[in-house]
């Protein structure tokens, strides 16, 4: 994050810790809750990206279906999974 910022990029690290404090507060820690957490995170990442921010989203994807939903939402040209 710091290197990208130092290179002049607008960048934000989005992770579960950020979202658990407010947007995802109260979500259950079961499969459905994790899937909803991932869906919400993908929406936030897309909005940040549309605003011009390079978003480093650090999440554990619940399953292949969740990753495919994120790709469809964010766009395959804007999403790199590791």
C-alpha positions as CSV (number, residue, x, y, z in Angstrom):
1,X,0.0,0.0,0.0
2,X,2.7,2.5,1.0
3,X,4.7,1.8,-2.2
4,X,1.7,2.4,-4.4
5,X,0.8,5.6,-2.4
6,X,4.4,6.8,-2.7
7,X,4.1,6.3,-6.5
8,X,1.2,8.7,-6.6
9,X,-1.6,6.1,-6.6
10,X,-4.8,6.6,-4.6
11,X,-5.0,3.3,-2.8
12,X,-7.0,1.8,0.1
13,X,-6.7,-1.6,1.8
14,X,-10.1,-3.1,2.4
15,X,-10.3,-6.1,4.7
16,X,-12.7,-7.9,7.0
17,X,-11.5,-5.9,10.0
18,X,-12.6,-2.6,8.3
19,X,-16.0,-3.9,7.4
20,X,-16.7,-5.8,10.6
21,X,-16.8,-2.6,12.7
22,X,-19.8,-1.1,10.8
23,X,-21.1,-2.4,7.5
24,X,-20.9,-6.1,8.4
25,X,-21.4,-5.7,12.1
26,X,-23.7,-8.5,13.4
27,X,-23.3,-10.9,10.5
28,X,-23.1,-14.5,11.6
29,X,-19.8,-16.4,11.2
30,X,-21.5,-19.2,9.3
31,X,-21.3,-19.9,5.6
32,X,-24.2,-17.6,4.8
33,X,-22.7,-14.7,6.8
34,X,-19.3,-15.2,5.2
35,X,-20.9,-15.2,1.7
36,X,-22.8,-12.0,2.6
37,X,-19.6,-10.4,3.9
38,X,-17.8,-11.2,0.6
39,X,-20.7,-9.8,-1.5
40,X,-20.7,-6.6,0.5
41,X,-17.0,-6.3,0.2
42,X,-17.2,-6.7,-3.5
43,X,-19.7,-3.9,-3.7
44,X,-17.5,-1.6,-1.6
45,X,-14.4,-2.5,-3.7
46,X,-16.3,-1.7,-6.9
47,X,-17.5,1.7,-5.6
48,X,-14.0,2.6,-4.5
49,X,-12.6,1.5,-7.9
50,X,-15.2,3.6,-9.7
51,X,-14.1,6.6,-7.6
52,X,-10.6,6.1,-8.9
53,X,-9.1,4.3,-5.9
54,X,-6.9,1.2,-6.4
55,X,-8.4,-1.1,-3.8
56,X,-6.5,-3.9,-2.3
57,X,-9.2,-6.2,-0.9
58,X,-7.8,-8.8,1.5
59,X,-10.5,-11.4,2.0
60,X,-10.8,-15.1,2.1
61,X,-13.2,-16.0,-0.6
62,X,-15.8,-18.5,0.8
63,X,-15.9,-20.6,-2.4
64,X,-15.6,-20.6,-6.2
65,X,-19.2,-19.3,-6.5
66,X,-18.4,-16.3,-4.4
67,X,-15.3,-15.5,-6.4
68,X,-17.3,-15.7,-9.6
69,X,-19.9,-13.3,-8.2
70,X,-17.2,-10.8,-7.3
71,X,-15.7,-11.1,-10.8
72,X,-19.2,-10.4,-12.3
73,X,-19.7,-7.5,-10.0
74,X,-16.3,-5.8,-10.2
75,X,-15.4,-6.9,-13.7
76,X,-12.7,-9.5,-14.7
77,X,-10.5,-6.7,-16.1
78,X,-10.5,-5.0,-12.6
79,X,-10.1,-8.0,-10.3
80,X,-7.0,-10.1,-9.6
81,X,-7.3,-13.0,-7.2
82,X,-4.4,-14.5,-5.4
